[in-house]
Amino acid sequence: MYKQLYEGYREAIVDRRLSGGQRLPSTRSLAAELRISRIPVLNAFEQLLAEGYFESRPGAGTFVAKALPEALSRPSRPPAAGAPASPGRPGRRILARRPQGLLADEPGAWLEGLEAFHCPSPPLDLFPNKIWSSLLTRHARRFDAGRADSNDPMGSPSLRAAVAEYLRTARAVRCEAGQIMIVNGSQQAVDLTSRVLLESGSPVWIEEPGYFGTQRALAMAGARLLGVPVDDEGLDVDAGLALCARPRAIYVTPSHQLPLGVTMSASRRLRLLELARRREAWIVEDDYDGEYRYGNLPIASLQGLDRDSRVLYMGTFTKSLFQSLRIGYIVLPQDLVAPFAAVRRSMDMFSPVFLQEVLADFLLEGHFDRHLRKTRSICRERRQALVDALEDELGGKLRVVGDQAGMFLTVVLPKGYRDRDVVHRAADHGVRTFPLSSCYLGRPRLQGLVLGYGRHTPAEVRQAVRKLRRVLTGPSGRQPPYR
């Protein structure tokens, strides 16, 4: 009742049905007129007095505030569902200027479900829930408000030490705990890096095709993106030099290129490091799933070859554990630690500490290593199941590209197919895959599908491939007219 009175008076004032200086009835007479208790009337009047809509004059009563602006109007309401947005709406005029489409977030059909072949797709059915729950309980029981109040922008010391030890032994990264910053996943790592290293218009080499999330994050920072072609050896350095001889930064996924799945050759790695040294460029190495290789041991990091402190190495636990964990890390050259910490304090200050401490124990007690060994074996089987199913159901119609690694593989569609059409038709059949063409900055050179398999059993994979075959061949068994 108090709220109804409060909102009724406020709306009447905003709509100018009550004017400034107009006298209001006393709380006693209003309560009697409405036949209610005086208490909700008093509460409503006190709230309106506190917010400045009413003013009280001793000995005279309560009045609508005279100080309210004459041109008060109702707040504009959003357009009705389905109604076209008016370009003259104030909300449209005050948006920051960004390249076309960056402020429009329309998730594709491939992001709206978790069915096969959703990507990224860690094998959640193998996650050690009991161990993780036990660690959560342990830290909840020994909760220390003093430790939990830590506000170090670099992150939990125990997790940074555990990550440093893991990276030195498993990924050949040259680092100490003091060089590691804990972040909320790879996207924040890219955003933070762009804030520190880039200016508006800074030229940045990125892989073409490459991960669309990184493209958007760098474009938001105002970088001038230069799509450098990727071939069987990874980023084509000569093609990049032809585009821009002095890039400010170079973003690469050398251990398992996203989305083509190739591994950067040793000669390309050394050329890239030499280029960075001579042109004073930064290399941002994203090692998002380098632990998962099936034909050989994991590829050593590019950062481990760097002798000039030009490489920033980033990784994440969301691909190997679960996406909502949102914990990643950046290994920084020593002279960039202070600038990154300063910028982090101006962003979100630091990542939540509780789960960092849990994850630190998960690493230090060996649970992470055991989980990787188990999931590597299972993902190898699931990848092979997908390759076999594609061959059995589609008879080589789709060409598989990339190395035996990661939790996804990419297939190239035959000539005449348009991958976005295939993706939307597949979604109607309960199959989720994203189009290779979405990973290109310019005109796509290949039409294909990126198929995640990590979280899906061989039976689920085979069933999804059968659905995909019906999408590709149509009811008649012939290619549908996609163009």
Beta strands, then each sheet from edge to edge (+ up, - down):
strand 1: 54-57
strand 2: 61-64
strand 3: 180-183
strand 4: 203-208
strand 5: 224-231
strand 6: 234-235
strand 7: 249-252
strand 8: 282-286
strand 9: 311-316
strand 10: 328-331
strand 11: 399-401
strand 12: 408-412
strand 13: 434-435
strand 14: 448-452
sheet 1: 1+ 2-
sheet 2: 3+ 10- 9+ 8+ 7+ 4+ 5+ 6-
sheet 3: 11+ 12- 14+ 13-
end
